[in-house]
């Protein structure tokens, strides 16, 4: 969970603020998951995950298909609302950033109110490449906490997409370190992120949560 368990634990945490240029436009790490397949469909619109815990963070990987045009999937991923952890956030706002090295960049200020009110910034950077002759393409997106509450020492992720004809292969990586996070929390975020990408790429409303 992103919300802290105890206010007293604040003194035990630290968080170094980053600038957008510190967030390299590359996958966080290699993902060994194979894309899901079905007997009657080589690109089913579903995802598989794996997760674990390292010494410094909990992590999760997700790989899945989105049956949509690559440009529509990229538009979904670059929608600031799609990447927000809407189960946890009471409010959020986004602002575009000037970043000549990428196609799209913005910072999202996230507000958590339970059990205490804290806020933090997550900076997102996105780039897409397309092959005009083949009509195929792909994208790389990265995000990381760049300021705000010390209750979240680390939050970072990456997304890589590759157009494969009538479907897009989506590979997500997430690292999370909070006072009470677990690998399950990292998986849950990626599953929600993937579901949001699928919905918006198909022109549907974002999923909502109680």
C-alpha positions as CSV (number, residue, x, y, z in Angstrom):
1,X,0.0,0.0,0.0
2,X,1.2,3.6,-0.7
3,X,-0.3,4.9,2.6
4,X,2.1,4.7,5.6
5,X,1.3,2.6,8.6
6,X,2.7,4.9,11.3
7,X,3.6,8.6,11.4
8,X,6.5,7.7,13.7
9,X,8.2,5.8,11.0
10,X,8.8,9.0,9.0
11,X,12.1,9.5,10.8
12,X,13.3,6.1,9.5
13,X,12.8,6.9,5.8
14,X,14.6,8.9,3.2
15,X,13.9,10.0,-0.4
16,X,16.3,11.7,-2.8
17,X,14.6,14.0,-5.2
18,X,15.3,13.4,-8.9
19,X,15.1,15.6,-11.9
20,X,13.4,14.4,-15.1
21,X,16.8,14.0,-16.8
22,X,17.8,11.4,-14.1
23,X,15.1,9.1,-15.4
24,X,16.7,7.2,-18.2
25,X,14.5,6.4,-21.2
26,X,15.0,2.7,-21.1
27,X,13.5,-0.4,-19.5
28,X,14.3,-0.8,-15.8
29,X,15.4,-4.4,-16.3
30,X,14.9,-7.5,-18.5
31,X,11.6,-9.3,-18.3
32,X,11.7,-13.0,-18.9
33,X,7.9,-13.5,-19.2
34,X,6.6,-14.9,-22.4
35,X,3.6,-13.2,-24.0
36,X,0.4,-15.1,-23.2
37,X,-1.1,-17.3,-25.9
38,X,-4.2,-19.4,-26.3
39,X,-4.8,-22.4,-28.6
40,X,-7.2,-20.4,-30.7
41,X,-5.6,-17.0,-30.4
42,X,-1.9,-16.2,-30.4
43,X,-2.5,-12.7,-29.0
44,X,-5.2,-12.9,-26.4
45,X,-6.1,-9.7,-24.7
46,X,-4.9,-10.6,-21.2
47,X,-1.6,-10.5,-19.2
48,X,0.7,-12.6,-17.1
49,X,2.7,-11.4,-14.1
50,X,5.5,-12.3,-11.8
51,X,6.8,-10.6,-8.7
52,X,9.2,-10.7,-5.8
53,X,11.1,-8.7,-3.3
54,X,14.7,-7.5,-3.4
55,X,16.7,-6.0,-0.5
56,X,15.7,-2.5,-1.4
57,X,12.2,-2.8,-3.1
58,X,9.3,-4.9,-4.1
59,X,9.0,-5.6,-7.8
60,X,6.6,-6.8,-10.4
61,X,6.6,-7.6,-14.1
62,X,3.6,-7.8,-16.5
63,X,3.4,-8.8,-20.1
64,X,0.2,-8.8,-22.1
65,X,-1.5,-8.0,-25.4
66,X,-3.8,-5.1,-26.3
67,X,-5.9,-5.7,-29.4
68,X,-5.7,-2.1,-30.7
69,X,-3.7,0.1,-33.0
70,X,-0.2,0.9,-31.7
71,X,-0.9,4.6,-31.8
72,X,-4.0,4.2,-29.7
73,X,-2.1,2.2,-27.1
74,X,0.6,4.8,-27.0
75,X,-2.1,7.5,-26.6
76,X,-3.5,5.5,-23.7
77,X,-0.1,5.1,-22.0
78,X,0.6,8.8,-22.3
79,X,-2.7,9.9,-20.8
80,X,-1.7,11.0,-17.2
81,X,-4.9,9.6,-15.6
82,X,-4.1,6.1,-17.0
83,X,-0.9,5.7,-14.9
84,X,-2.3,7.1,-11.7
85,X,-2.8,4.6,-8.9
86,X,-6.5,5.5,-8.6
87,X,-7.2,3.0,-5.9
88,X,-4.9,4.9,-3.5
89,X,-5.0,8.5,-4.7
90,X,-7.6,10.9,-3.3
91,X,-6.7,13.5,-5.8
92,X,-4.1,14.2,-8.5
93,X,-3.1,16.9,-11.0
94,X,-0.8,16.9,-14.0
95,X,1.4,19.4,-15.7
96,X,3.3,19.2,-19.0
97,X,7.1,19.4,-18.9
98,X,9.5,20.7,-21.5
99,X,11.8,17.8,-22.4
100,X,13.5,18.0,-25.8
101,X,14.7,14.4,-25.5
102,X,11.3,12.7,-25.5
103,X,7.9,13.1,-27.3
104,X,5.8,13.5,-24.1
105,X,6.7,14.4,-20.6
106,X,4.7,15.5,-17.6
107,X,4.6,15.4,-13.8
108,X,1.7,14.2,-11.8
109,X,1.2,15.4,-8.2
110,X,-0.5,12.6,-6.3
111,X,-2.4,13.2,-3.0
112,X,-3.0,10.4,-0.4
113,X,-5.3,11.2,2.5
114,X,-5.4,7.9,4.4
115,X,-4.3,7.6,7.2
116,X,-2.6,11.0,6.8
117,X,-2.5,13.5,4.0
118,X,0.7,13.4,2.0
119,X,1.6,14.2,-1.6
120,X,4.3,13.3,-4.0
121,X,5.3,13.9,-7.6
122,X,5.8,11.3,-10.3
123,X,7.5,12.3,-13.5
124,X,6.7,10.5,-16.7
125,X,8.7,10.4,-20.0
126,X,7.5,8.8,-23.2
127,X,8.9,8.3,-26.7
128,X,7.5,6.5,-29.7
129,X,9.1,5.3,-33.0
130,X,7.4,4.1,-36.1
131,X,8.5,2.5,-39.3
132,X,6.7,4.3,-42.1
133,X,7.3,1.5,-44.6
134,X,6.0,-1.4,-42.5
135,X,3.5,0.7,-40.5
136,X,4.8,-0.9,-37.3
137,X,6.3,0.7,-34.3
138,X,6.8,0.7,-30.6
139,X,7.3,2.9,-27.6
140,X,9.3,3.3,-24.3
141,X,7.9,5.0,-21.2
142,X,9.5,5.5,-17.8
143,X,8.2,7.0,-14.6
144,X,9.6,7.7,-11.1
145,X,8.8,9.5,-7.9
146,X,10.7,12.8,-8.2
147,X,9.6,14.7,-5.1
148,X,7.3,14.8,-2.1
149,X,6.7,12.7,0.9
150,X,9.5,10.7,2.5
151,X,7.1,7.8,3.2
152,X,7.8,6.6,-0.3
153,X,11.6,6.1,-0.7
154,X,11.3,4.6,-4.2
155,X,8.6,4.3,-6.9
156,X,9.7,3.8,-10.5
157,X,8.6,1.9,-13.6
158,X,8.9,1.3,-17.3
159,X,6.7,0.3,-20.2
160,X,7.8,-1.1,-23.5
161,X,5.3,-1.7,-26.4
162,X,5.9,-3.4,-29.7
163,X,3.3,-3.4,-32.5
164,X,2.6,-6.9,-33.7
165,X,0.0,-6.6,-36.5
166,X,-3.5,-6.5,-34.9
167,X,-2.2,-6.4,-31.4
168,X,0.4,-4.6,-29.3
169,X,2.8,-6.5,-26.9
170,X,3.0,-4.5,-23.6
171,X,5.8,-5.2,-21.1
172,X,5.7,-3.4,-17.7
173,X,8.2,-3.2,-14.8
174,X,7.5,-1.7,-11.4
175,X,9.7,-1.1,-8.4
176,X,8.1,0.0,-5.1
177,X,9.5,0.8,-1.6
178,X,7.1,2.1,1.0
179,X,6.7,1.6,4.7
180,X,4.2,-1.3,4.2
181,X,4.4,-2.3,0.5
182,X,4.6,-5.9,-0.7
183,X,5.0,-7.6,-4.1
184,X,1.3,-8.0,-4.2
185,X,0.9,-4.2,-4.2
186,X,3.3,-4.0,-7.1
187,X,1.4,-6.6,-9.1
188,X,-1.9,-4.9,-8.3
189,X,-0.7,-1.6,-9.6
190,X,0.6,-3.1,-12.9
191,X,-2.7,-5.1,-13.3
192,X,-4.7,-1.9,-12.8
193,X,-2.3,0.0,-15.2
194,X,-2.7,-2.6,-17.9
195,X,-6.5,-2.7,-17.5
196,X,-6.6,1.1,-17.8
197,X,-4.4,0.9,-21.0
198,X,-6.8,-1.6,-22.5
199,X,-9.9,0.4,-21.7
200,X,-8.6,3.7,-23.0
201,X,-7.1,2.2,-26.1
202,X,-10.6,0.8,-27.0
203,X,-12.2,4.1,-26.2
204,X,-13.8,2.9,-23.0
205,X,-14.0,4.7,-19.6
206,X,-11.2,4.2,-17.1
207,X,-12.0,1.4,-14.5
208,X,-13.2,2.8,-11.2
209,X,-12.7,1.4,-7.7
210,X,-14.6,1.6,-4.5
